[in-house]
Amino acid sequence: MPPSSSGPASSGRSALARRLTAAVAGSEQLAAPAMVVDLEAFDANADDLARRAAGKPLRLASKSVRVPALIERALRHPGFTGVLAFTLREALWLHEQGLSDDLVVAYPTVDRPALTQLVASPAAAAAITLMIDDLAHLDVVDSVRHSLAVPVRVAIDVDAGLRIGGQHVGPKRSPLYDPAAVRDLARRVVDRRGFRLVGVMTYEGQVAGLPDMVPTQRAKSLVVRGLKQASQSQLEARRQQVSDALTGVVELEFWNAGGSGSVESTAADPVVTEVAAGSGLLVPTLFDHYRSFEPRPAAFFALPVTRRPGPGIATVHGGGLVASGPAGRDRLPTPWLPEGLHLTALEGAGEVQTPLTGPAAARLAIGDLVWFRHAKSGEPFEHTNDVHLLEGDAFVDRVSTYRGHGLTF
């Protein structure tokens, strides 16, 4: 069974339950799945991320938020500046809405209609930076434009994985690893008309995205901590080598790196000028067990009990909001409130129904709400048009997700 009652903020869970109960009682009827963000936790997490960054700017990873009002709220916090978008279409929309004029697209794009829109707008092209790791990405841009009058800003994505014992540990992203290869691509970009090389990205997912203090996986956590330390040491040296290789080739505006799980170590690297962060604002369950920060969950979704199929079992409607990544129990949603609920091994989290067992199941009646946490940040908001914002013991606003704006990025 996936974990249910284990996790962060045990002392505050009862208070959260009281606040949610009061908010539901004082609000209009909620439609399931009812998504809620606790603004007090969200703001506290934003402040903590800024503290951990120790003065280096935080670039908001919008993939982990996907709610324009919350993106805007995060960008108002001291320490946050600019957006790390996950598609060019998203970056174009955020720019059109006036949410940011400093957007970096985190992944290479071959979306020709979006690129056509970009090169047709000097304002958008001046605000948005594309990610590349191959000259073929520039060829796609050139294929949609008839003039070089609007220069396109680009950044180079450099592999930040750990190489140990002939193995590569980390996200399978850029083919660029050696400083000489990065320098060669940089020279080609600088020499190519119609483009401006302005940045570098090195995302160390094997450090930022892996929990390293899981109570039920002590041996694995010890191995993960060792891999993180080795990766940080190797990467700091290689970042400096890449930076040295680029000296005299280009003067960069930014060097982006890190994520919510590695803010301190990434910010400490003198080569890095800004740190990406997003999941640390909402704190999904995959971010529960990090030594580097104390999680404060801020995002929840509620499902109603619709059946009592037997003693000690309560079944809620829906629930199959499974996170992306390698299939496993840690990708399933976690029943959070009331405490003492578990998914069943046979059915897990189902698209149309999810049976729950555990001590609290016997006390649930048809119509009661069960609150869940998602495994990854941002992804549950693809399943709803709006999010209720909790402040104190009341819902103070209901805001649209990307989907609620009719957008699917």
C-alpha positions, -999 to 999 in steps of 0.1 A, spaced: 0 0 0 12 36 -7 19 57 23 -11 76 38 -5 90 73 33 93 70 46 126 58 52 162 68 34 186 90 17 159 112 12 184 140 -6 208 116 -28 183 99 -56 185 125 -56 223 122 -58 220 84 -87 196 88 -106 221 109 -99 249 85 -111 229 55 -142 218 73 -151 254 82 -143 266 46 -165 239 30 -194 246 55 -192 283 46 -190 280 9 -210 270 -21 -212 234 -30 -179 220 -43 -178 200 -75 -154 170 -74 -125 169 -78 -124 201 -57 -89 215 -59 -77 237 -31 -45 257 -25 -37 269 10 -24 305 5 -8 306 39 13 275 31 20 287 -4 33 321 8 54 305 36 69 281 10 77 310 -13 95 328 15 114 297 25 125 291 -11 138 327 -12 156 322 21 173 290 8 184 308 -24 204 332 -2 200 362 -25 201 345 -59 170 351 -80 144 323 -83 130 316 -117 94 302 -113 90 268 -130 54 272 -143 50 235 -150 47 230 -113 19 256 -109 -3 259 -140 -26 284 -124 -20 320 -137 -32 337 -105 -7 316 -85 21 323 -110 14 360 -106 13 356 -68 46 338 -67 62 365 -89 52 391 -65 72 375 -37 107 389 -31 133 367 -46 112 355 -76 119 369 -110 110 355 -144 93 323 -155 107 289 -166 80 279 -190 74 243 -202 62 251 -238 66 280 -262 28 284 -265 26 288 -227 54 314 -228 36 333 -255 4 333 -236 20 344 -203 37 373 -222 4 383 -239 -13 384 -206 14 406 -191 24 381 -164 60 382 -173 84 398 -198 113 374 -188 104 339 -199 128 310 -206 113 279 -223 128 250 -205 127 224 -233 136 226 -270 106 233 -293 97 222 -328 62 238 -327 62 256 -360 30 275 -355 42 289 -321 76 297 -336 59 316 -364 40 336 -338 73 343 -320 93 356 -349 63 378 -360 64 396 -327 95 417 -318 81 422 -283 76 385 -277 110 376 -292 126 401 -269 110 386 -238 112 348 -246 143 327 -247 143 293 -264 162 263 -252 185 244 -277 211 216 -276 215 211 -313 218 232 -344 187 214 -358 167 235 -333 179 267 -351 170 251 -384 134 247 -373 132 284 -363 147 295 -397 122 273 -415 92 295 -404 106 329 -410 112 350 -441 134 376 -425 161 379 -399 148 412 -387 136 398 -354 164 381 -335 156 350 -315 171 346 -280 184 311 -272 200 293 -243 221 261 -244 209 231 -223 240 213 -210 237 178 -195 241 180 -157 240 143 -150 265 124 -129 289 101 -147 303 74 -124 316 40 -133 308 44 -169 271 51 -161 251 83 -165 228 92 -136 203 119 -141 177 131 -166 183 121 -202 182 156 -217 210 173 -236 236 155 -256 261 182 -246 284 171 -218 320 180 -226 330 217 -223 345 216 -258 312 205 -273 294 233 -256 319 258 -268 316 245 -304 278 249 -304 281 283 -288 304 295 -315 281 283 -342 251 300 -326 270 333 -322 281 332 -358 246 325 -370 225 355 -381 192 360 -365 200 345 -331 214 357 -298 229 333 -273 220 347 -239 220 318 -214 229 283 -203 209 257 -183 222 228 -163 194 210 -146 206 184 -120 174 164 -117 192 136 -99 198 161 -71 168 184 -72 142 157 -78 151 128 -55 140 125 -19 169 116 3 153 111 38 125 85 33 117 69 67 107 36 50 138 35 27 167 43 49 193 23 29 181 37 -4 181 72 11 217 68 22 227 58 -14 208 88 -28 226 112 -5 259 98 -16 249 102 -53 238 137 -47 270 147 -30 291 131 -58 269 148 -84 272 182 -68 309 180 -65 314 168 -101 289 193 -115 304 223 -98 337 215 -113 322 209 -147 301 241 -147 333 260 -141 349 243 -169 320 250 -193 320 286 -181 358 289 -188 353 274 -222 327 300 -231 349 329 -220 357 350 -251 329 333 -271 298 349 -255 288 370 -226 258 353 -210 229 371 -193 220 341 -171 230 306 -160 199 287 -148 202 255 -127 186 235 -99 151 230 -86 131 231 -54 150 201 -39 185 215 -45 181 253 -39 209 256 -14 236 237 -32 227 252 -66 227 287 -53 261 282 -37 277 275 -71 293 308 -81 287 300 -118 250 298 -114 231 332 -116 195 319 -109 178 289 -95 146 273 -109 119 265 -84 82 255 -86 73 223 -68 85 238 -35 55 262 -36 28 235 -35 49 206 -21 35 174 -36 41 140 -19 73 134 -39 88 163 -21 79 151 14 112 136 24 141 160 18 168 169 42 173 203 27 139 218 36 108 212 58 78 206 35 45 224 40 19 209 18 -3 236 1 -23 218 -26 -51 193 -20 -81 179 -38 -114 166 -23 -135 136 -34 -169 126 -20 -177 93 -5 -203 77 -27 -204 40 -15 -200 19 16 -194 -15 0 -186 -32 33 -174 -28 69 -143 -7 71 -144 4 34 -154 37 20 -154 44 -17 -149 79 -32 -159 90 -67 -129 93 -90 -94 96 -77 -72 83 -105 -50 113 -107 -17 94 -111 15 113 -116 39 110 -145 72 93 -143 81 57 -136 50 37 -126 50 29 -89 32 34 -57 49 68 -51 31 82 -82 -4 75 -67 -24 102 -49 -23 100 -11 -54 102 11 -45 129 35 -76 138 56 -91 124 76 -59 106 88 -58 69 88 -69 60 52 -52 38 26 -56 29 -10 -63 -8 -16 -37 -29 -33 -62 -44 -58 -78 -12 -71 -55 16 -62 -67 50 -74 -94 45 -100 -106 68 -127 -143 65 -116 -140 52 -80 -113 47 -54 -120 24 -24 -103 33 9 -95 13 40 -80 20 73 -92 31 108 -108 62 95 -128 45 67 -154 31 92 -163 67 103 -170 80 68 -205 84 57 -219 88 21 -214 125 11 -183 131 33 -152 145 17 -118 129 16 -89 151 10 -59 139 -11 -25 151 -20 -10 146 -55 24 131 -61 36 159 -85 31 196 -85 10 212 -111 -3 180 -128 -36 177 -109 -46 211 -123 -49 196 -157 -80 178 -144 -100 209 -133 -111 243 -145 -106 261 -112 -89 261 -79 -103 273 -46 -79 295 -26 -80 289 12 -70 316 36 -77 312 73 -108 291 75 -125 304 44 -123 301 6 -114 336 -4 -114 332 -42 -118 307 -70 -93 311 -98 -89 295 -132 -63 269 -141 -48 268 -176 -76 244 -185 -101 268 -171 -88 294 -196 -94 269 -224 -56 262 -227 -38 228 -229 -1 233 -231 
